[in-house]
């Protein structure tokens, strides 16, 4: 029994697993909810996911959050930008609001939650060519990312629906390689998205990660969105499913969390949380982690 408890403690220490939480009740409430779920990392939106003014921040609330994180050996928080941003846009009004939100978010995070991660969807090219959209993204990020920031700016791998940018490793590399301060930029790999984009993480996980390393570099991979896929391989549709309830399946999920290149990264669930699913999934991932 003592050996089992020791092994569990070891796993809980090395595994960083959590989920997306609502910040509606404040920072401390999120940390408390994460603990109740058995999590030691979590993700939340920087503001309303459909875009709005940033909420005011209570310094006492943040201090309480940081105390809980330190006391319980939490990993880095992942702060997700609103879905309404379009980093690739060349429309002046969209560029203005996107830059405003990113700049505000980074300033707030640097002040209150330094050293964590900020995740952004690259966006859509619309009527632009891919090259033009990538240039727009580079321009946007270079006007937002500074040399002195402690926040790691992450671009998320996407499913490739419509004119979405970022569904191939080459597209992400094309953006990252032109950033003035590349040391402050990385990638968040979404398992549902890359599966939908046509990367076979079920039977060719090693090959997919070798390709990521060759194209972008595994040193640029900072976080994993751990999701199953409601849609089949190569569908280019972004529909998350509970772990083991989609086309990726629990066997592949187990290989992902234990892969030598991924096992020490933080995993953030974005699966549908119906009837306490996240608590069950966190417990499941802990049981599968070796």
ABEGO torsion letter per residue (X at the ends): XAAAAAAAAAAAAABBBBBBBBAAAEAAAAAAAAAAAGBABBBBBABBAAEBBBBBBBAAAAAAAAAAAAAAGBBBBBBBBBAABBAABABAAAAAAAAAAAAAAAAAAAAABBGBBBBBBAEBAEABBAAAAAAAAAAAAAAABBAABABBBBBBBBAGBEABBGABAAAAAAAAAABABAAABBBBBBAAAAAAAGBBAAAAAAAAAAAAAAAAEAAABABBBBBBBABBBGAGBBBBBBBGABAAEAAAAAAAAABAAAAABBBBBABBBBGGAAAAAAAAAAAABX
